[in-house]
Amino acid sequence: LLTATAPDSTAISTSGANTVFYSGRITAESGENCGIGVRSGSTDKKFVISENACVCSKNGLGATAVNENGENVYPVCIRNENNSPITVDGRELPYTTAPGETVAYVYLTDEEHEITVGGEPLEYELIDGRFYFEKEYGDFTVTLTDTDSVSYTDGVLTVKNSIPVTIRNTDSTQPTTDRIFVPFGISANITLNGVFIDGTVNDVSPIKIADGSGGDVKITLAENSENVLRGGSYCAGLSKNGSSGTLTIDGKGALTVSGGFDSAAIGSDDGYVVHGIIINDGIINASVSSYRAAAIGSGCVSAENAPTGEKGYTAEGIIING
């Protein structure tokens, strides 16, 4: 078991030679750079990861990962709360999960593989060098590569990092009161593939970026998908409050979004400014219930809880590309 942490640098780095992980559990985490990488000038070097090694690089690999045959391999994050046996192509791995952890990592070639956890098959899809699989969180089904990318508590699906996730309603015929939240400072990459979120029941925003966040959030509308967001009273349907960060909407799907009283459909809640909304593609139907709010832009000025300097009726950097 090896754990390496480096708040401001690469946790495990190399120069001048390939690095080989033969066996055991290696976890590397960096606050700024990749968890495992190479020093400047050594970009041709590789990390050799054996089938017997469980390697977790929290911020990704800064070098090519290969197996002992020199073939490129890609990480699969396997959720395993019960510490059950894991098999790949009929071979049981010599590790499952470490004490206190719920996931195991295995690196596989970009071929078809049969993976089981506790005898149950794990369904996945390989896209652009990442293994994606589906998991249900409340009323949502999320397609993701790493279960550390999201969390779910009390009806709120929180997107925790920039690793791409795709979200849809598990029951496409019914709206949900569950909602999506992007924390402060997170640059999320979210694809909507058939969500219907009704925030009017609990007076919330169906999708909310943390107030004042400097993160750059990208929302992609999956091709041919229909997505509906209804904001509750004084809440935007797709909420971005403050003058930092950006919200970009793209994709070949449709988004129908309505804002609650005195709030934008896409933009700020009642009382907040909004800066940095970019719409590049998609079919967008945005509407509001009050003449004092923009469909795309700022909510009304009336709220008393907005921070000083963040009072509403101010919208800048709204770009719609035709």
Secondary structure, DSSP 4 states (H G I P E B T S, - for coil): -EEEEETTS-SEEE-SS-EEE-SEEEEEEESSS-SEEE-TT-TT-EEEE-TTEEEEETT-EESEEE-TTS-B-EEEEEE-TT---EEETTEE-S----TT--EEEEEE-SS---EEETTEEPP-EEETTEEEEEEEETTEEEEES-GGGEEEETTEEEE-SSS-EEEEESSTTS-BS-EEEE-TT---EEEESS-EEETTTTT--SEEEPTT---EEEEEE-TT-EEEEE--TT--SEEE-BSSSEEEEEESSEEEEEE-TT--SEEPPTT--EEEEEE-SSEEEEEES-TTS-SEE---S--SSSPTT--SS-EEEEEE--
